[in-house]
Amino acid sequence: MRKKTLLIADDDRTMHELYPQYLGEKYEYLHAYNGVDALIMTVDLLPDLVILDVVMPGLDGRAVCKKIKSYPKTRDVRVVMVTGRLEQSDRLVGFEVGADDYIEKPYSLDLLARTIEKQLR
C-alpha cells in the first residue's frame, strides 16, 4: 500500500521539522516555503493533502488554495489551512476559497493528526 503524501506549505522552517517528527513515517513529505512553490508542487506532484499556512511570502495561502481548487487537475487535493488569524471572517474566507478544513494556531498536534486522518479517508 502506498503512503499518502503531505505537502507542508509554511514559511516557518520549524514546522517542516515538527510535522514529520510527530506524524512519523506513515506519510511521505514534500516541503514548500512560499505560496508560489506550494502551488507549483501541488500541480506537478499531486500530493494527497496540503497543510497550507495562510500567511506566506509570494502568494498567500488563500490565493494558493483558490487556485488549487480551481484547476481540474488539482481540485480534489485536500487542503487544510492553518493560521494564527483568529477572526471568524478569516475562517469563512478560508472555506470560501475551498479549504477542506481550517485550524487556528496554536493548535495541538493531536488535532492536526486527527484532521489529516479525517481528510484522507
Backbone as CSV, one residue per row, in Angstrom:
resi,resn,N_x,N_y,N_z,CA_x,CA_y,CA_z,C_x,C_y,C_z
1,MET,0.845,-1.182,0.000,0.000,0.000,0.000,0.890,1.245,0.000
2,ARG,0.592,2.175,-0.878,1.407,3.376,-0.984,1.106,4.339,0.157
3,LYS,2.157,5.015,0.620,1.991,6.029,1.660,1.319,7.253,1.052
4,LYS,0.459,7.902,1.826,-0.146,9.165,1.416,0.929,10.246,1.477
5,THR,0.805,11.227,0.596,1.783,12.308,0.516,1.187,13.595,1.065
6,LEU,1.933,14.211,1.993,1.546,15.500,2.557,2.506,16.559,2.052
7,LEU,1.959,17.676,1.567,2.773,18.834,1.241,2.637,19.820,2.391
8,ILE,3.747,20.092,3.050,3.764,21.089,4.123,4.162,22.403,3.482
9,ALA,3.238,23.354,3.461,3.473,24.661,2.852,3.436,25.712,3.960
10,ASP,4.615,26.090,4.418,4.740,27.007,5.555,6.094,27.693,5.467
11,ASP,6.133,28.991,5.752,7.412,29.697,5.716,8.204,29.515,7.005
12,ASP,7.600,28.901,8.018,8.277,28.620,9.285,8.971,27.258,9.180
13,ARG,10.277,27.277,9.072,11.038,26.041,8.867,10.879,25.045,10.015
14,THR,10.597,25.527,11.204,10.396,24.645,12.348,9.230,23.689,12.104
15,MET,8.183,24.169,11.447,7.015,23.325,11.188,7.382,22.160,10.262
16,HIS,8.304,22.412,9.350,8.723,21.363,8.417,9.457,20.232,9.136
17,GLU,10.076,20.532,10.254,10.732,19.509,11.059,9.752,18.858,12.033
18,LEU,8.855,19.661,12.576,7.944,19.202,13.616,6.923,18.185,13.103
19,TYR,6.298,18.479,11.979,5.247,17.585,11.481,5.756,16.159,11.253
20,PRO,6.849,15.963,10.494,7.320,14.584,10.299,7.746,13.905,11.603
21,GLN,8.337,14.680,12.528,8.724,14.087,13.811,7.507,13.565,14.548
22,TYR,6.427,14.333,14.521,5.231,13.955,15.265,4.400,12.908,14.518
23,LEU,4.198,13.122,13.231,3.306,12.249,12.460,3.965,10.935,12.051
24,GLY,5.298,10.930,12.013,6.021,9.695,11.761,6.152,9.334,10.292
25,GLU,6.501,8.079,10.084,6.846,7.593,8.754,5.658,7.063,7.960
26,LYS,4.453,7.276,8.449,3.313,6.746,7.699,2.958,7.612,6.492
27,TYR,3.590,8.783,6.382,3.361,9.671,5.237,4.674,9.968,4.531
28,GLU,4.566,10.315,3.252,5.669,10.917,2.510,5.496,12.424,2.662
29,TYR,6.593,13.161,2.756,6.517,14.601,2.977,7.171,15.376,1.847
30,LEU,6.478,16.412,1.418,7.016,17.392,0.483,7.050,18.720,1.228
31,HIS,7.934,19.620,0.812,8.098,20.870,1.549,8.125,22.063,0.609
32,ALA,7.291,23.058,0.924,7.284,24.333,0.205,7.353,25.441,1.253
33,TYR,8.173,26.451,0.977,8.403,27.522,1.948,7.770,28.845,1.530
34,ASN,7.061,28.840,0.394,6.320,30.028,-0.033,5.134,29.572,-0.873
35,GLY,4.222,30.500,-1.120,2.991,30.154,-1.818,3.189,29.729,-3.261
36,VAL,4.110,30.360,-3.951,4.358,30.015,-5.356,4.841,28.572,-5.463
37,ASP,5.820,28.206,-4.647,6.327,26.829,-4.669,5.236,25.832,-4.270
38,ALA,4.396,26.208,-3.307,3.309,25.317,-2.880,2.363,25.033,-4.041
39,LEU,2.035,26.053,-4.801,1.138,25.870,-5.937,1.792,25.018,-7.022
40,ILE,3.022,25.335,-7.358,3.734,24.572,-8.396,3.859,23.103,-7.994
41,MET,4.240,22.852,-6.754,4.417,21.468,-6.305,3.087,20.716,-6.282
42,THR,2.012,21.403,-5.922,0.702,20.747,-5.915,0.313,20.333,-7.327
43,VAL,0.497,21.232,-8.286,0.153,20.925,-9.679,1.045,19.821,-10.235
44,ASP,2.337,19.907,-9.970,3.291,18.947,-10.548,3.278,17.586,-9.864
45,LEU,3.108,17.561,-8.530,3.307,16.329,-7.769,2.022,15.717,-7.209
46,LEU,0.920,16.463,-7.243,-0.387,15.993,-6.771,-0.334,15.285,-5.417
47,PRO,0.031,16.004,-4.355,0.006,15.387,-3.023,-1.435,15.023,-2.649
48,ASP,-1.578,14.135,-1.698,-2.913,13.773,-1.233,-3.527,14.877,-0.386
49,LEU,-2.673,15.625,0.322,-3.159,16.679,1.204,-2.105,17.767,1.310
50,VAL,-2.570,19.018,1.353,-1.691,20.164,1.555,-2.018,20.774,2.912
51,ILE,-0.997,20.887,3.762,-1.133,21.641,5.011,-0.621,23.031,4.672
52,LEU,-1.525,23.998,4.604,-1.246,25.281,3.985,-1.368,26.426,4.987
53,ASP,-0.242,27.060,5.269,-0.243,28.245,6.122,-0.879,29.392,5.338
54,VAL,-1.636,30.242,6.015,-2.291,31.358,5.334,-1.290,32.451,4.991
55,VAL,-0.439,32.819,5.933,0.481,33.943,5.730,1.832,33.395,5.270
56,MET,2.114,33.592,3.971,3.374,33.133,3.381,3.835,34.147,2.345
57,PRO,5.131,34.166,2.072,5.631,35.050,1.019,5.197,34.560,-0.363
58,GLY,5.221,35.467,-1.314,4.772,35.126,-2.667,3.269,35.218,-2.707
59,LEU,2.626,34.116,-2.892,1.165,34.037,-2.812,0.782,33.648,-1.390
60,ASP,-0.262,34.284,-0.849,-0.705,33.855,0.475,-1.519,32.566,0.338
61,GLY,-1.753,31.912,1.463,-2.417,30.621,1.456,-3.808,30.646,0.846
62,ARG,-4.531,31.742,1.039,-5.875,31.818,0.453,-5.813,31.801,-1.069
63,ALA,-4.865,32.557,-1.635,-4.717,32.578,-3.092,-4.292,31.211,-3.613
64,VAL,-3.381,30.559,-2.895,-2.926,29.224,-3.298,-4.101,28.247,-3.276
65,CYS,-4.870,28.254,-2.207,-6.000,27.337,-2.073,-7.012,27.573,-3.191
66,LYS,-7.316,28.822,-3.458,-8.292,29.149,-4.509,-7.830,28.609,-5.862
67,LYS,-6.535,28.751,-6.146,-6.004,28.246,-7.417,-6.007,26.720,-7.452
68,ILE,-5.624,26.089,-6.345,-5.642,24.621,-6.294,-7.049,24.105,-6.589
69,LYS,-8.028,24.705,-5.971,-9.405,24.236,-6.111,-10.028,24.634,-7.446
70,SER,-9.414,25.568,-8.168,-9.978,25.996,-9.452,-9.451,25.182,-10.635
71,TYR,-8.328,24.487,-10.481,-7.769,23.691,-11.565,-8.378,22.291,-11.553
72,PRO,-8.870,21.819,-12.702,-9.445,20.473,-12.743,-8.463,19.395,-12.247
73,LYS,-7.182,19.535,-12.557,-6.179,18.541,-12.173,-5.998,18.447,-10.655
74,THR,-6.187,19.562,-9.945,-5.879,19.604,-8.508,-7.099,19.823,-7.615
75,ARG,-8.257,19.975,-8.177,-9.417,20.341,-7.343,-9.745,19.329,-6.255
76,ASP,-9.346,18.064,-6.452,-9.644,17.041,-5.442,-8.552,16.883,-4.385
77,VAL,-7.461,17.630,-4.519,-6.418,17.608,-3.493,-6.996,18.243,-2.231
78,ARG,-6.877,17.552,-1.110,-7.414,18.059,0.166,-6.492,19.162,0.679
79,VAL,-7.098,20.230,1.220,-6.338,21.358,1.742,-6.796,21.656,3.165
80,VAL,-5.838,21.625,4.097,-6.090,22.046,5.474,-5.310,23.328,5.671
81,MET,-6.031,24.422,5.889,-5.382,25.706,6.116,-5.103,25.866,7.601
82,VAL,-3.912,26.399,7.923,-3.546,26.696,9.307,-3.148,28.165,9.385
83,THR,-3.571,28.811,10.466,-3.275,30.231,10.589,-3.329,30.702,12.031
84,GLY,-2.637,31.782,12.273,-2.704,32.462,13.557,-3.794,33.512,13.572
85,ARG,-4.453,33.714,12.436,-5.545,34.692,12.353,-6.784,34.074,12.976
86,LEU,-7.317,34.734,13.985,-8.373,34.126,14.789,-9.763,34.696,14.534
87,GLU,-9.882,35.629,13.617,-11.188,36.216,13.334,-12.067,35.215,12.597
88,GLN,-13.354,35.197,12.934,-14.283,34.297,12.259,-14.325,34.598,10.761
89,SER,-14.178,35.861,10.397,-14.203,36.225,8.974,-13.038,35.575,8.224
90,ASP,-11.878,35.423,8.876,-10.740,34.756,8.240,-11.066,33.287,7.968
91,ARG,-11.715,32.668,8.928,-12.107,31.262,8.771,-13.100,31.121,7.612
92,LEU,-14.061,32.029,7.539,-15.052,31.981,6.465,-14.390,32.152,5.099
93,VAL,-13.436,33.068,5.007,-12.717,33.259,3.744,-11.977,31.978,3.371
94,GLY,-11.379,31.314,4.346,-10.698,30.058,4.085,-11.622,29.035,3.442
95,PHE,-12.829,28.914,3.962,-13.786,27.964,3.382,-14.308,28.454,2.030
96,GLU,-14.443,29.761,1.878,-14.913,30.311,0.598,-13.931,30.031,-0.532
97,VAL,-12.641,30.001,-0.239,-11.653,29.724,-1.282,-11.436,28.224,-1.488
98,GLY,-12.141,27.402,-0.716,-12.120,25.970,-0.965,-11.420,25.093,0.046
99,ALA,-10.961,25.652,1.159,-10.290,24.820,2.156,-11.215,23.704,2.628
100,ASP,-10.657,22.522,2.799,-11.436,21.388,3.287,-11.535,21.402,4.806
101,ASP,-10.563,22.032,5.449,-10.601,22.214,6.895,-9.722,23.408,7.230
102,TYR,-9.847,23.892,8.461,-9.195,25.130,8.860,-8.852,25.009,10.335
103,ILE,-7.587,25.193,10.678,-7.141,25.065,12.070,-6.442,26.355,12.474
104,GLU,-6.826,26.883,13.632,-6.180,28.092,14.146,-4.990,27.740,15.024
105,LYS,-3.906,28.530,14.871,-2.725,28.398,15.731,-2.981,29.173,17.010
106,PRO,-2.469,28.758,18.113,-1.755,27.498,18.308,-2.742,26.338,18.357
107,TYR,-2.329,25.201,17.892,-3.174,24.014,17.896,-2.342,22.844,18.403
108,SER,-3.048,21.833,18.862,-2.331,20.644,19.337,-1.986,19.777,18.131
109,LEU,-0.892,19.082,18.221,-0.510,18.178,17.144,-1.483,17.004,17.046
110,ASP,-2.133,16.665,18.157,-3.168,15.628,18.109,-4.322,16.067,17.221
111,LEU,-4.729,17.333,17.343,-5.801,17.861,16.495,-5.380,17.823,15.037
112,LEU,-4.167,18.222,14.744,-3.674,18.188,13.377,-3.680,16.752,12.839
113,ALA,-3.177,15.810,13.613,-3.120,14.410,13.175,-4.519,13.873,12.885
114,ARG,-5.474,14.181,13.739,-6.846,13.698,13.530,-7.484,14.359,12.320
115,THR,-7.193,15.631,12.119,-7.724,16.337,10.960,-7.175,15.739,9.672
116,ILE,-5.881,15.451,9.650,-5.261,14.831,8.477,-5.898,13.472,8.205
117,GLU,-6.024,12.655,9.235,-6.617,11.329,9.066,-8.041,11.433,8.526
118,LYS,-8.802,12.368,9.063,-10.190,12.564,8.609,-10.224,12.961,7.139
119,GLN,-9.355,13.864,6.739,-9.353,14.341,5.360,-8.874,13.275,4.367
120,LEU,-8.053,12.350,4.813,-7.507,11.334,3.911,-8.338,10.062,3.833
121,ARG,-9.422,10.008,4.557,-10.292,8.824,4.497,-10.961,8.706,3.155
